Amino acid sequence: MKEIAIEDKKRSPISWIPTLYFAMGMPFVVLNMVCTLMFKGLDVSDTQIAFWTSLIMLPWTLKPLWSPLLEMYKTKKFFVIITQIATGCIFGLVALALHLPNFFALSIALLAVIAFSGATHDVAADGVYMASLSKDDQARYIGWQGAFYNIAKIAATGGLVYLAGMLIDYYTGDLTGLSATAAAAAKHNGTVVAWTIIMAVIGVIMVMLGLYNAKFVPSEKAKDAAEKPDFKQTMIDLGNVFVDLFRKKHIAYYICFIILYRFAEGFVMKIVPLFLKADVANGGLGLTEKEIGLCYGTFGAAAFVIGSVLAGYYVAHRGLQKSLFSLCCVFNLPFVAYTLLAIYQPSSLWLIGGGIVLEYFGYGFGFVGLTLFMMQQIAPGKHQMAHYAFASGIMNLGVMLPGMLSGYVSDMLGYQNFFIFVLFCTIPAFLITWFVPFTYPDKK
């Protein structure tokens, strides 16, 4: 059992859990969503944006493979602090890279390093949480953990995107009387400066979180050399965990299920922000960054919370097995809304915001079903935590692969036909959810 310093034991978990999980959420959301809007504003094609911003998310899929190695060197707190500060510094480099001719390639390379750092941070942060708190306290503070992870999401997709829109307007200036070429150049320069500031702000936030957490995150006792896991034995244990997973009943079906449940979402995730931002003439809705940030950060955030809470009560009342197909239906419902938005291209922010609200409500409501299924049907057994981590990694891979292709499909079909195509992509999810077997008895 790891020993925690006396002063750390006396410190309330509220002093470090919010900042720890805010720091976990920020890089993931920025790389997964915010950067797509940034590159769209800098005139990168949808194909390039979707492919590369999906591919750089790979470390969050593969993190179970190197997570055992973190036990062999230093402490979990060390990796938490070093990754937070490193992530902040690299975001600063991204800000500088935006001013270079080959900014896209350099930015993607730097963001890939941030992804590796962020995935490593997630493993270490969860390790600190579990090592520092009793099981009762883990349950007591789990709400704080999830709340501040989602606050980071709201701050990034809402606050920072809205701020980027304000800065773009400010640094672009008045375009009255300028030629089309001069106006485009002014808009591009204003966009570069605005996103430079945003990336720098994110960098400062992450470094400040690292410095704060260096003082407040509990310190575990450093292991002696004799206590550190042996590398060979660690790899053997990892292999045993992996083999045990694939010996489970229905595991092949379950892997297909967790991949296909979010298959359509994988196509949509990267394209929706690009669709909202794209000009009306090009099939988009022509929203500004301020309007997108407003919709995501207010109505969308509220809808996500409401959907998640309602789904929890819904499953608790009916049981997962009876609820799963209806959860899948709600999860895929927003794709109908986006298809209608692409067909009719309304100018009303209320109608567009309604589509975003439906998306976030459906995601919050439907995702509960997949999470509980992985916890209750895939994870149970000797290696529960490790198997849940593997299932989560496979789930992320199932989103990443269609996400890499989504830009190419969108550019080829156009937004309207793309969303119709996505509707057909929901069919495998409905079929596999309807027939999925349950290994363990379902409880209300």
WOMOHU-V63444 format. One record per backbone hydrogen bond with DSSP energy under -1.0 kcal/mol. CO is the residue of the C=O (numbers start at 1). NH is the residue of the N-H. Records with the same first field share a line. If there is no record, write none. Layout:
CO: NH + NH
This chain:
3: 221
5: 9
6: 10
12: 15
13: 16 + 17
16: 20
17: 21
18: 22
19: 23
21: 25
22: 26
25: 29
26: 30
27: 31
28: 32
29: 33 + 34
30: 35
33: 37
34: 38
35: 39
36: 40
37: 41
39: 44
40: 43
45: 49
46: 50
47: 51
48: 52
49: 53
51: 55
52: 56
54: 57
55: 58
57: 60
58: 61 + 62
59: 63
62: 65
63: 67
66: 69
67: 70
68: 71
69: 72
75: 79
76: 80
77: 81
78: 82
79: 83
80: 84
81: 85
82: 86
83: 87
84: 88
85: 89
86: 90
87: 91
88: 92
89: 93
90: 94
91: 95
92: 96
93: 97
94: 98
96: 99
97: 100
100: 103
102: 106
103: 107
104: 108
105: 109
106: 110
107: 111
108: 112
109: 113
110: 114
111: 115
112: 116
113: 117
114: 118
115: 119
116: 120
117: 121
118: 122
119: 123
120: 124
121: 125
122: 126
123: 127
124: 128
125: 129
126: 130
127: 131
128: 132
129: 133
134: 138
135: 139
136: 140
137: 141
141: 145
142: 146
143: 147
144: 148
145: 149
146: 150
147: 151
148: 152
149: 153
150: 154
151: 155
152: 156
153: 157
154: 158 + 159
155: 160
156: 161
158: 162
159: 163
160: 164
161: 165
162: 166
163: 167
164: 168
165: 169
166: 170
167: 171
168: 172
169: 173
175: 178
179: 183
180: 184
181: 185
182: 186
183: 187
184: 188
185: 189
186: 190
187: 191
188: 192
189: 193
190: 194
191: 195
192: 196
193: 197
194: 198
195: 199
196: 200
197: 201
198: 202
199: 203
200: 204
201: 205
202: 206
203: 207
204: 208
205: 209
206: 210
207: 211
208: 212
209: 213
210: 214
212: 215 + 216
213: 217
219: 5
224: 228
230: 234
231: 235
232: 236
233: 237
234: 238
235: 239
236: 240
237: 241
238: 242
239: 243
240: 244
241: 245
242: 246
245: 248
248: 251
250: 254
251: 255
252: 256
253: 257
254: 258
255: 259
256: 260
257: 261
260: 263
262: 266
263: 267
264: 268
265: 269
268: 272
271: 275
272: 276
273: 277
274: 278
275: 285
276: 287
278: 286
279: 284
280: 283
288: 292
289: 293
290: 294
291: 295
292: 296
293: 297
294: 298
295: 300
298: 302
299: 303
300: 304
301: 305
302: 306
303: 307
304: 308
305: 309
306: 310
307: 311
308: 312
309: 313
310: 314
311: 315
312: 316
313: 317
314: 318
315: 319
319: 323
320: 324
323: 327
324: 328
325: 329
326: 330
327: 331
328: 332
333: 336
334: 338
335: 339
336: 340
337: 341
338: 342
339: 343
340: 344
341: 345
348: 352
349: 353
350: 354
351: 355
352: 356
353: 357
354: 358
355: 359
356: 360
357: 361
358: 362
359: 363
360: 364
361: 365
362: 366
363: 367
367: 371
368: 372
369: 373
370: 374
371: 375
372: 376
373: 377
374: 379
383: 387
384: 388
385: 389
386: 390
387: 391
388: 392
389: 393
390: 394
391: 395
392: 396
393: 397
394: 398
395: 399
396: 400
397: 401
399: 403
400: 404
401: 405
402: 406
405: 409
406: 410
407: 411
408: 412
409: 413
410: 414
414: 418
415: 419
416: 420
417: 421
418: 422
419: 423
420: 424
421: 425
424: 427
426: 430
427: 431
428: 432
429: 433
430: 434
431: 435
